[in-house]
Amino acid sequence: MSDNSPSVPLADFIEPPNPTEDEPFVPLAAPSKMNETPVAASATPASTPTSNGTPTQAAAPVAAPAAVATATTSVAPSSSSSSENSIFSILYTVGKKVTIVGSIYLVGYMGWSVAWLIAPVILSVARDQLGKTSAKKRDIAKASALACEKDVILARIDELPAWVYFPDVERCEWLNKILKQVWPNANHFARTLVKETIEPNVALALSNYKMNGFRFDRIILGTIPPRIGGVKIYDKNVDRNEIIMDLDLFYASDCDINFYLGGMKGGIKDFQIHGWVRVVMKPLIRSMPLVGGLQIFFLNNPNIDFNLVGVIDFMDMPGLSDLLRRIIVEQIGAVMVLPNKLPISLSEEVSAVALKMPEPEGILRIHVVEAKDLMKKDISMLGKGKSDPYAIINVGAQEFKTQIIDNNVNPKWDYWCEAVIFTTIGHLIGFSLWDYDQTMPGVQNDDVLGRASIDIASVIKKGVVDSWLTLEDAKHGLLHVRLQWYKLTADPNDLQQILLETQLLRVTSMSSAVLSVFIDSARHLKQARSSSKPDPYLVCSLNKQKQQTAMIMRDDSPVWEQGFTFLVSNPDNESLNIKIYDQKTGNDIGQYTYTLSTLLKQFNMEVIQQPFQLQKSGPESKLYMSLSLRILKPGEIDKESDALEQVAALTRSSSVKTPDLTVVAPPAFKDPSQAPNKRQSTESPISEEELAVPLKISPAMSASTSSEKPISELAASVLTHRFPDTSSTAGEHGLGRIQMSIRYSAQRQKLDVTLHKIVKIPLRDPSNIPDPYVKLYLLPGRTKESKRKTGVIKDNCNPVYDASFEYLISIAELRQTELEVTVCTQKGFLSGGSPIIGMLKIPLDDSEITTPAGLNTWFDLQPEMRHE
């Protein structure tokens, strides 16, 4: 047999067939049927003898087809099934081509815009690319979860476990082995949590987008357990009655979850979640198991990814998939992201109040002032346009969003918000800047402009942080934020101080206290339906804040054991409103109103597990709850760090050259009691004769003097501040006088300028009465953003404006800034002459500007000055 068989090297079996040859490549199939070759050869002419009787090599090509035919006969059943699959594949391809060609024909036939054709193509391509990227990430993550840690390190050097990067994070392979062993039992607990907690919240959130009927049909979390990349134990700044540890959680599951949405069946596969989980063991007790309970939560929103399958797969495209992903992230945040915690009781010795009642450590007041030099993301006809930026602030699950500033890369938001802080260890506040882009109704595809973060512990240490943050994930850009820490006290005497501070801040949304509420249970609720017990849930509201408990099925004595936190503006005149509803009917089955002023009189300003008689309910209906009120008190400010930050915040430098100035010396008074104040009121007129002889000073002297003294001590270095009788004079230069109020709020980082009125504008032509208006600029720079302008008052030499303007500016910048005031007439443009009546420059380094009363005085208008 071996003598008649051709010699076939091993390389011939590995080498793929050459498509240029006419004959098929046979040697791969022929050797597999060598034992059947004699049978096949007997039915066919095996060889052609030569003159010496030796068969030629022509026998091989003849025997091989027979062997192939035999192999084909043995696999005939499988060939029939594959042929059916190929027929369906051909029909699918034909149908797809007909649909594409038909769509193009329909667009042309109906005369529609080409956008009807381009938009689906763009969405389809974007969906395919997004799907490929997501699938690649999921495959890599799943392979990492299944592989051993050594293989993960060698294959993915750029994504090492947390214990490699952080020296205080330890390996915990022992914990991963335990999780693998207990995961089948934990799987059942997780299914119950998803079904009872997350499902109703997702359904409610989707209903806001007109997507009703969401419910889970099957929940199989798979066999792959979560993996812990590292563990960190805290042993400093920790209460001795608790143990705190952080886990680097990575979960890449092989789950199979089916759900229904509006009659359509869909599924979720390859669900992944990654984030830092904090486990707090508290309180420590003296009996087994030595730990009274657990509190499990994410410090920040985790990274979540998944793949949609089934009919609902149409949502797995840009915009729509982001909507569903955001809703799922929000619902997970509502359960396990700070300030929300997943409490687990381990001992009956520990009450539910001790484990589940919110315990905030303080309040972080956040002021997002402005941003500079942001990236240009919008595309205009001339190339790159500008951006429509807005900022999102994240503190755990708490999220705040500023307003959108259209077409501006240097936006000024002046946005204020307050975040309740429950832990200061390893917690960050995140800022993300976005360019708003409305693609289609209900779907947004915003571009990121940069990110930044600040450690909350550093803010607590300094008390106040006023800083420009360099944006990450961006080519350029800066963000100006101001943060202040407020601790909590149980002393009602601190209330007046924080109320006064809040009033000076002039921001109505700021709070002065924090109210913690723990809803334990209700007893003997009235029946909303005669046939069955109610399905009660409770709603707490305080001002515009509203919190809701879970719904308890068919129970007139429900046990909720849920805690909430509310920010209180003024406890003296606010109340906590509580209502209990039946979900089936929507009827009110009980309510109660608690006045917070009574809580101020309680010991330690709290009540623990007290029964309250419900109104509009049964005679024995009671609500059991706990309340705790805490007053805000500013944290201690680190003076040294504050001074360094102010020096570092100097971003403007004075480039205005100081000309030779005329200083008017004060008049000599014979009686010391007649010496004038720094500024005099309108009730103390000064006659023109009392003015002294002008003196010349040098620019250097002027600069040094103004840097060491406020402008109120410079009698008239640049301006003459006085309150003469309005009927006696038109000012030093005869151009009139202007009354202004200037006040700076250091807390709000805001400069308020009020233009009251102008008097004695010169009337050079009785037939041409001026139409005056006022323009304001901040120097140096004279940028368009700093321009402010009053309205025009027709035919008036003594106009009254009472117009107020605001500037967002830090205290460090204020000291280097001047305010340019220009009085113009609208008729100057028509007459061909200069429209400027008079102007002045006011240095803003005057200490009186930063006082609560501010600077309120008259200024003499000066002749027009050239812009440099």
PyMOL commands that set and color helices and strands:
alter all, ss='L'
color gray80, all
select helices_A, chain A and resi 10-14+31-42+59-74+76-110+115-146+149-155+162-165+173-207+311-315+320-336+352-356+456-462+492-505+571-573+596-599+603-605+639-648+672-674+688-690+699-708+711-713+784-786+811-814+827-831+847-850
alter helices_A, ss='H'
color red, helices_A
select strands_A, chain A and resi 215-220+227-234+243-252+256-261+264-281+293-298+303-310+342-345+362-372+379-380+383-384+389-395+398-401+412-421+428-435+438-440+443-444+447-455+464-470+478-489+513-523+536-542+545-548+559-568+575-582+588-595+606-613+622-634+661-664+694-697+737-745+750-759+772-779+788-789+800-808+818-825+836-843+855-860
alter strands_A, ss='S'
color yellow, strands_A
deselect
rebuild
show_as cartoon
